[in-house]
């Protein structure tokens, strides 16, 4: 990490929902989790990535934070404090940093536990060249979360409030962990109340269009309630928090879509043709609570055949994510082959009519996912109903599980290591003996 990079930690929140733990005697960031104050965990995690200079914004009971950390010397870092005389919301205190910070900086909220590869996020931020990069991920309760809308380049184009009717959606949530360019500070002209999402992110997005989402499967959760404090504490103790850092190889369950997660009806060309198979969402929710990623690998030749265009395909995937989201499940990635090798259909898209390396039974999609999501293929599984899924999984070096609930298996092809009736049973087989966590 570049030695000029600093982190700003917003530690002024009152933490009303944790009052049974704080007794209103310590500020929320000083609540101990697995024996260590949340704020100390944050400092140590950021320091582990090479950050040594911190600005901590304190408010209510801020003197407790100053007493504990002092100038940071005892922790091997330098700390400067900014005191909010009156509460300025989640972002208002950034005003006081104008002129103090000349480089991009990390902005962290004092009620989160995380373990993030900051170098990877920083190089993404610089590559995109935006003023704000926000860390984003799907979660298990998108229906009551504010959601991000991004374009193909991951530029944030809209924020969908949970208070508005939204129809289908991609499950993508702002995790409250940011990389901020100092030019964002120029927009603060006085110490006024500002909300990070509603004022800063939205304002920037609307006026300048330079906000990007950095989508990662790494661990970050807020510990704003007593039950989350307990479940995240457990995740720290058993190593789940650090294991998800993308510097470590991830285990994954690759899932075929049609015939595996949703009913097999031939080619899906419209959102209403998607109906989840019984227990499929429940099975994916179990993967989400395990140490495995859930990643879809799907052949969608309807794109090459010209039966569905790009927007039509996006609408189908939005329905898919919404159906899973309603059941508390999500996928960590979606990899699609849009190609088809045989030419000569009316309305086909010539550019997609190629003999690609990603159409299953070829393993290209698996290799792409492994590269982007830091997956160890040998420790991963492929679950699907057709011979193509199993052949692709084998070619990728994964373990394989075949389902009998979709397409009939074509004779003469190599079969999977394990055969079972549906996804739920497959996930049971894979996770047998694995520990599962709370809500994500
Ligand atoms: Zn392909």
Boltz pocket constraint, residues with backbone or C-beta under 6 A from the ligand:
constraints:
  - pocket:
      binder: B
      contacts: [[A, 336], [A, 337], [A, 338], [A, 339], [A, 356], [A, 357], [A, 358], [A, 359]]
      max_distance: 6.0
